[in-house]
Amino acid sequence: MINSSRPKGRPTRSPLYSIYWVVQPLGCILTFSYMPRRKIDYQRKDLRNPFFRKKKSSNIKEWGIGVVIIIILVIGLRYLVNSSKFLIENIEIRGNKTISQHEILSLAREQLEKHKFFMLPQNNIFLFDTNRLKQEILDKYILEDIKVTKRYFKTIIIEIDETITSVVYLTPNQGYYLDLQGQVISEIKTLTDKQEESQITEVLRNQAIERNLPIINSNQNIDVRIGDRVVEPDIIDFIIELNKSIAQTDITIAYFQINTENKKEVWAKTLIGYLIYFSRDLDIESQVQNLVTLLEEKIEKPQELEYIDLRFGKKVFYK
C-alpha cells in the first residue's frame, strides 16, 4: 500500500521564497541610500562629561587681592596728599603791567586754602586746579590771554597778556582801567572809601602820568562791572588824541569830563583849577592852538581863571 503522505524532515521551499530573501536586503540598502540625512550641530551639543566636576575658583583669594589693591591706593594717596615734597611754595606771575601782582597772588593763595571734592587740599601740586584759578582771574579782569601751569613739584606759574589800557575811568568811589572800546578791564585797588576826591584824583593822576594815560572823571555813582562799556569808543579816541596834543604844551590836565547833557562836549580840568571846554565837532589841533594863543597873549594869571571856552571856533571866551 502506497503511503501518499510527505515524509517528515526539512520542508521543501518554493523558489520565490529564495528570491525574496535576496531582494529584501538589497531594497533596504537602496532605501537607506536615498533617505535625506539630518545634519548634527556639534557646537550646540552638550559634550561635557557628566562624570567630570569643574573646580570652582576661590572667592577668598579674589577678595584678598582686591583688599590689598585698595590698601595700596589709600596709602599712596595719603602719601601724595600729606607729603611736604609736593606742597606748593612758589607762585610766579609774569606779564602783568596795570594789574597788581598782589591782587593775582591773593586769588592764587585763596585757592590754595580751598579743598577739592571737599576733602583734598589744593596746596598740593597734583591736586591744584589750574583751570579754576584761570577762571577766577578772568572773572575779575579782561585779558588777551592767560596761562596757568605747574612746574613740578612746588611752583605755579601765571602768565598774563593784558588788554591794552587806554584811559583811567574815575567814579565817586572807585577807579577802573578802560580799553580802546571803552570797556572796563579791571578795578584800581588804590582807592578807599575814606579818601577824599582830591586824594583819589592825585593817586590816579600819578599812576596815569607814569603810563601817559588820561583820566576821565565821572560824577555818576553807577554800578560798574568788569566788561561793561562805560564810554563810547569815539569819545575815547577823542580824549586820547586831545591828551596827546595838550601834552605838547605847558598845560597840565588833572582829568577830563564828558558833558552828560551834550556828549559832543568834553571838559578838561587843569591842575591849577580852571576848566577848558572842548567840542568834538571841531579840529583838536586848532582848539589847542587857540588855547595856547589865548594864554600867551591875554592871560597873565591863569590860576585866577574860572574857565576857557573853545567850542565856538575862533571866538574864544574865558572868565
Buried (B, 14 or more C-beta within 10 A) or exposed (E): EEEEEEEEEEEEEEEEEEEEEEEEEEEEEEEEEEEEEEEEEEEEEEEEEEEEEEEEEEEEEEEEEEEEEEEEEEEEEEEBBEEEEBBBEEBEBEBBEBBBEEBBEEBBEEBBEBEBEEEBBBBBBEBBBBEEBBEBBEEBBBBEEBEBEBEEBBBBBBBBEBBEBBBBBBBEEBBBBBBBBBBBBBBBEEBEEEBEEEEBBBBBBEBBEEEEBBBBBBEEEEEBEBEEEBBEBEBBBBBBEBBEBBEEEEBEBBBBBBEEEEEBBBBBBBEEEBBBBBBBEBEBEEBBBBBBEBBEEEBEEBEEBEEBBBBEEEEBEBE
